[in-house]
Amino acid sequence: MCNIWKIPPSVPDLPLEEWTNLLSSDLLADVRELDITGGEPFLRDDLVSLIQGICKLKKTRLKRLRSVAITTNGVLTDRVLDMVAKMLEPMSAEGLELIVVCALDAANDKHNRIRRYEGAWSSVNQCIEGLIELRTRHPNLIIGLKTTVLPGNVGELDHIAEYARNRDLFTIISPAIVTSGRYLNAEGTARLGLTPADRERLARFYESAGLRWSYHAQRLVGYLRTGRMKKPCSCGFNYFFVRSTGEVHLCPLVGETVGNVSVTPIAALFRSPEARRIRRQIGKLQQCTRCTEPGLERYSLPFEGFAYLRTLLCLGPRSFIELHRHLGLDKYV
């Protein structure tokens, strides 16, 4: 789905000290959650050091931080489990949750075919089981699955949902996103797009699966049947994405950047005329009408008061509280 592997090796990632400098900015004093995505974050030898640096900043700069989420494909099972074990103690001491999200395309050998990597399913399954064992000793470890819906796995979603329920894992199941922004896959429309029959099958899955990520599922049903996404978004206000090179995107789906943190402090970039121009477009862009990124509405809901109130009225108190906790919003609101 994602083409960031095509970024040439000659393009440098930001070194550890630049990431900690970024996180030391006064602009981020109110940040509640950090997400470390990939590629594969556990390839970085300094990932544990980054987490240790974040734990130190929790005492001084990131006082309101509640959780750090890291995505992995689970292929490097032993390395992932070793590094996660080293992260949990210092994070627990600072009152931080570690959310590990494993990418899962199918709960069987079809995962190998989609990943084009023999043994990928066995590795990620072992990784998940190892994380579950760690969770018995570290209650600050939260484990989930992220499934990108592709033409090759539309029929696998019920099995994935059952696999997650049996192991008390949260699920994020969402269609592939085509964008020149975060995923660098603008040419992938034909390859990643779903047929009308697949779209209807997916809509029925969201209607019947009893997914705890219910708000996202409801928005997706509407999108799959109308071709237009309707949901709140606060990109550029309480969320932004920084590529490994330091380029800052106020919205991960918009190709435009507002600059690079290795050149300009994040506070200056965030308050620049270019940032203001992009913010005025949020919700009005063509990308917004087909945005299926689940995290963006999650970050937006508590800040879009009327949208959240409508959700309470539609779901009722008990289901609303369950959704609120499943999204992790009880840490913030």
C-alpha positions as CSV (number, residue, x, y, z in Angstrom):
1,M,0.0,0.0,0.0
2,C,2.7,2.4,1.0
3,N,5.7,3.5,-1.2
4,I,7.9,5.1,1.3
5,W,10.4,2.2,0.8
6,K,11.2,3.9,-2.5
7,I,12.8,6.9,-0.7
8,P,16.5,6.5,-1.6
9,P,18.8,5.3,1.1
10,S,20.9,8.5,0.5
11,V,18.0,10.6,1.9
12,P,18.9,10.8,5.6
13,D,16.5,10.3,8.6
14,L,16.6,12.9,11.3
15,P,19.1,11.9,14.0
16,L,17.9,11.2,17.6
17,E,19.0,14.6,18.9
18,E,16.8,16.4,16.4
19,W,13.8,14.4,17.4
20,T,14.3,15.2,21.1
21,N,14.8,18.9,20.1
22,L,11.5,18.8,18.3
23,L,9.7,17.3,21.2
24,S,11.2,19.9,23.6
25,S,9.4,22.7,21.8
26,D,7.0,24.8,23.9
27,L,4.4,24.2,21.1
28,L,4.1,20.6,22.2
29,A,3.7,21.2,25.9
30,D,0.0,20.1,25.7
31,V,0.6,17.1,23.5
32,R,-1.2,14.0,24.8
33,E,-0.1,11.3,22.3
34,L,2.9,10.6,20.1
35,D,2.6,8.1,17.2
36,I,5.8,6.6,15.8
37,T,5.0,5.0,12.4
38,G,6.9,3.4,9.6
39,G,8.0,1.7,7.4
40,E,9.3,-0.3,10.4
41,P,10.2,1.8,13.4
42,F,12.0,-1.1,15.1
43,L,14.7,-1.0,12.4
44,R,16.1,2.1,14.2
45,D,18.8,1.1,16.6
46,D,18.0,4.3,18.7
47,L,14.3,3.6,19.1
48,V,14.7,2.6,22.8
49,S,16.9,5.7,23.4
50,L,14.2,7.9,21.8
51,I,11.6,6.4,24.2
52,Q,14.0,7.0,27.1
53,G,14.4,10.6,26.0
54,I,10.6,11.0,25.8
55,C,10.4,9.7,29.4
56,K,12.9,12.3,30.5
57,L,10.9,15.1,28.7
58,K,7.8,13.9,30.5
59,K,9.2,15.4,33.7
60,T,9.9,18.8,32.1
61,R,8.4,19.5,28.7
62,L,5.8,16.8,27.9
63,K,4.0,16.9,31.2
64,R,0.6,16.1,29.7
65,L,1.7,13.3,27.5
66,R,-0.2,10.1,28.2
67,S,0.8,7.6,25.5
68,V,3.2,6.6,22.8
69,A,2.0,4.4,19.9
70,I,4.4,2.4,17.7
71,T,3.4,0.5,14.6
72,T,5.2,-2.7,13.5
73,N,4.9,-5.4,10.9
74,G,6.2,-7.9,13.5
75,V,8.6,-9.6,11.2
76,L,11.6,-8.9,13.5
77,T,9.8,-10.7,16.3
78,D,12.7,-11.1,18.8
79,R,13.9,-7.6,18.2
80,V,10.5,-6.1,18.7
81,L,9.8,-8.0,21.9
82,D,13.3,-7.2,23.3
83,M,12.9,-3.5,22.6
84,V,9.3,-3.3,23.8
85,A,10.4,-4.9,27.1
86,K,13.1,-2.3,27.5
87,M,10.6,0.5,27.0
88,L,7.9,-0.6,29.4
89,E,9.6,-0.1,32.7
90,P,10.7,3.6,32.2
91,M,7.3,4.4,30.6
92,S,5.4,2.9,33.5
93,A,7.5,4.9,35.9
94,E,6.4,8.1,34.1
95,G,2.7,7.1,33.9
96,L,2.9,6.5,30.1
97,E,1.1,3.8,28.1
98,L,2.9,2.1,25.2
99,I,0.5,1.2,22.4
100,V,1.9,-1.3,20.0
101,V,0.0,-1.7,16.8
102,C,0.7,-4.8,14.6
103,A,0.0,-4.6,10.9
104,L,-2.1,-7.6,9.9
105,D,-3.5,-8.2,6.4
106,A,-5.0,-11.7,7.2
107,A,-5.0,-14.1,10.2
108,N,-3.6,-16.9,8.1
109,D,-1.0,-17.6,5.4
110,K,-2.7,-15.1,3.0
111,H,-0.9,-12.5,5.0
112,N,2.4,-13.9,3.5
113,R,1.0,-13.5,0.0
114,I,-0.2,-9.9,0.5
115,R,3.1,-9.0,2.2
116,R,5.1,-10.9,-0.4
117,Y,7.2,-12.3,2.4
118,E,7.3,-16.0,3.3
119,G,6.9,-16.4,7.1
120,A,5.3,-13.0,7.7
121,W,2.2,-14.5,9.2
122,S,4.1,-16.8,11.5
123,S,6.4,-13.9,12.6
124,V,3.6,-11.4,13.3
125,N,1.5,-14.1,15.1
126,Q,4.5,-14.9,17.4
127,C,5.1,-11.2,17.9
128,I,1.5,-10.7,19.0
129,E,1.6,-13.7,21.4
130,G,4.8,-12.4,22.9
131,L,3.3,-9.0,23.4
132,I,0.3,-10.5,25.1
133,E,2.6,-12.3,27.5
134,L,4.4,-9.0,28.2
135,R,1.0,-7.4,28.8
136,T,0.3,-9.8,31.7
137,R,3.2,-8.2,33.5
138,H,2.9,-4.6,32.2
139,P,-0.6,-3.2,32.3
140,N,0.6,0.0,30.6
141,L,1.0,-2.1,27.3
142,I,-1.9,-1.8,25.0
143,I,-1.9,-4.0,21.9
144,G,-3.9,-3.6,18.7
145,L,-4.1,-4.6,15.0
146,K,-4.1,-2.3,12.0
147,T,-5.6,-3.8,8.8
148,T,-5.4,-2.0,5.5
149,V,-8.3,-3.3,3.4
150,L,-7.1,-4.3,-0.1
151,P,-8.6,-6.1,-3.0
152,G,-6.8,-9.3,-1.8
153,N,-8.1,-9.3,1.8
154,V,-11.7,-8.1,1.8
155,G,-12.9,-11.6,2.5
156,E,-10.5,-12.0,5.5
157,L,-11.9,-9.2,7.8
158,D,-14.3,-11.4,9.8
159,H,-11.4,-13.7,10.7
160,I,-9.2,-10.8,11.7
161,A,-11.9,-9.4,13.9
162,E,-12.4,-12.8,15.6
163,Y,-8.7,-13.2,16.0
164,A,-8.6,-9.8,17.8
165,R,-11.6,-10.5,20.0
166,N,-10.1,-13.8,21.2
167,R,-7.0,-11.9,22.3
168,D,-8.5,-8.7,23.6
169,L,-6.8,-6.6,20.9
170,F,-8.3,-3.4,19.6
171,T,-8.7,-3.2,15.8
172,I,-8.3,-0.5,13.2
173,I,-9.7,-1.8,9.9
174,S,-9.7,0.7,7.1
175,P,-9.4,0.9,3.3
176,A,-6.1,1.7,1.6
177,I,-5.4,5.4,1.1
178,V,-4.0,6.7,-2.1
179,T,-2.1,10.0,-1.6
180,S,1.0,11.9,-2.7
181,G,1.3,12.8,1.0
182,R,2.3,10.4,3.7
183,Y,2.1,7.2,1.7
184,L,3.7,8.4,-1.6
185,N,1.5,6.1,-3.6
186,A,-0.5,8.5,-5.9
187,E,-0.2,6.1,-8.8
188,G,-1.9,3.3,-6.9
189,T,-5.6,4.0,-7.6
190,A,-6.2,1.1,-10.0
191,R,-4.0,-1.3,-7.9
192,L,-5.5,-0.5,-4.5
193,G,-9.1,0.4,-5.5
194,L,-12.0,-1.8,-4.5
195,T,-14.7,-3.0,-7.0
196,P,-18.3,-2.0,-6.4
197,A,-19.0,-5.5,-5.2
198,D,-16.0,-5.3,-2.7
199,R,-17.2,-1.9,-1.5
200,E,-20.7,-3.3,-0.7
201,R,-19.2,-6.3,0.9
202,L,-17.0,-4.1,3.1
203,A,-20.0,-1.8,4.0
204,R,-21.9,-4.9,5.2
205,F,-18.9,-6.0,7.3
206,Y,-18.8,-2.6,9.0
207,E,-22.6,-2.8,9.6
208,S,-22.5,-6.3,11.1
209,A,-19.2,-6.9,12.7
210,G,-19.9,-5.2,16.0
211,L,-16.7,-3.3,15.8
212,R,-15.8,-1.3,18.9
213,W,-14.3,1.4,16.6
214,S,-18.0,2.1,15.7
215,Y,-17.8,5.8,14.8
216,H,-15.2,5.1,12.1
217,A,-17.2,2.1,10.8
218,Q,-20.4,4.2,10.5
219,R,-18.5,7.0,8.6
220,L,-17.0,4.3,6.3
221,V,-20.4,2.8,5.5
222,G,-21.6,6.2,4.3
223,Y,-18.4,6.7,2.3
224,L,-18.5,3.3,0.6
225,R,-22.1,3.8,-0.5
226,T,-22.0,7.5,-1.5
227,G,-18.4,7.9,-2.5
228,R,-18.0,10.9,-0.2
229,M,-16.6,10.9,3.3
230,K,-18.3,13.1,6.0
231,K,-16.5,13.4,9.3
232,P,-14.9,16.1,11.5
233,C,-11.3,16.9,11.1
234,S,-8.9,19.2,13.0
235,C,-5.7,18.5,11.0
236,G,-3.3,21.4,11.5
237,F,-4.9,22.4,14.7
238,N,-4.3,19.6,17.2
239,Y,-2.4,17.2,14.8
240,F,0.5,17.2,12.4
241,F,2.8,14.6,10.8
242,V,6.6,14.8,10.5
243,R,8.3,12.6,8.0
244,S,11.5,10.8,8.9
245,T,13.3,13.5,6.9
246,G,11.9,16.3,9.0
247,E,9.3,17.5,6.5
248,V,6.1,18.7,8.3
249,H,2.6,17.9,6.9
250,L,-0.3,19.5,8.7
251,C,-2.4,16.8,7.1
252,P,-0.7,13.4,6.2
253,L,-2.9,13.1,3.0
254,V,-1.9,16.6,1.6
255,G,1.3,16.5,-0.4
256,E,2.2,20.1,0.6
257,T,4.6,20.6,3.5
258,V,5.1,23.7,5.6
259,G,8.9,23.2,5.9
260,N,11.5,21.1,7.6
261,V,12.1,21.0,11.4
262,S,15.9,20.6,10.8
263,V,15.8,24.1,9.2
264,T,13.0,25.9,11.0
265,P,11.7,25.4,14.5
266,I,8.3,23.6,14.6
267,A,6.6,26.6,16.3
268,A,7.5,28.9,13.5
269,L,6.4,26.3,10.9
270,F,3.1,25.8,12.7
271,R,2.3,29.5,12.8
272,S,3.6,30.4,9.3
273,P,1.4,32.0,6.6
274,E,1.7,28.7,4.6
275,A,0.3,26.8,7.6
276,R,-2.6,29.2,7.9
277,R,-3.3,28.8,4.2
278,I,-3.5,25.0,4.5
279,R,-5.6,25.2,7.6
280,R,-8.2,27.2,5.8
281,Q,-8.5,24.4,3.2
282,I,-9.0,21.5,5.7
283,G,-12.4,19.9,5.1
284,K,-12.7,21.5,1.7
285,L,-10.1,19.7,-0.3
286,Q,-10.8,16.8,-2.7
287,Q,-8.6,14.6,-0.5
288,C,-11.0,15.3,2.4
289,T,-14.0,13.8,0.5
290,R,-12.2,10.4,0.3
291,C,-10.2,10.4,3.5
292,T,-10.5,7.1,5.3
293,E,-7.7,7.7,7.8
294,P,-9.2,6.5,11.1
295,G,-6.8,8.4,13.4
296,L,-7.8,11.8,12.1
297,E,-11.4,11.6,13.3
298,R,-10.2,10.1,16.6
299,Y,-8.0,13.2,17.2
300,S,-10.8,15.5,16.1
301,L,-13.9,14.2,18.0
302,P,-13.1,15.7,21.4
303,F,-12.3,19.0,19.8
304,E,-15.4,19.0,17.6
305,G,-17.9,19.3,20.5
306,F,-21.2,19.1,18.5
307,A,-20.0,16.1,16.5
308,Y,-19.2,14.3,19.7
309,L,-22.5,15.3,21.3
310,R,-24.3,13.9,18.2
311,T,-22.4,10.7,18.7
312,L,-23.6,10.5,22.3
313,L,-27.2,11.1,21.3
314,C,-27.0,8.5,18.5
315,L,-25.2,5.8,20.5
316,G,-26.7,6.2,23.9
317,P,-24.6,6.6,27.1
318,R,-23.4,3.0,27.5
319,S,-22.2,2.5,23.9
320,F,-20.8,6.0,23.8
321,I,-18.6,5.4,26.9
322,E,-17.5,2.1,25.4
323,L,-16.4,3.9,22.2
324,H,-14.8,6.7,24.2
325,R,-12.7,4.2,26.1
326,H,-11.9,2.0,23.1
327,L,-10.6,5.1,21.3
328,G,-8.4,5.9,24.3
329,L,-10.1,9.3,24.7
330,D,-10.7,8.7,28.4
331,K,-7.0,9.6,28.8
332,Y,-7.6,13.1,27.4
333,V,-11.2,14.0,28.1
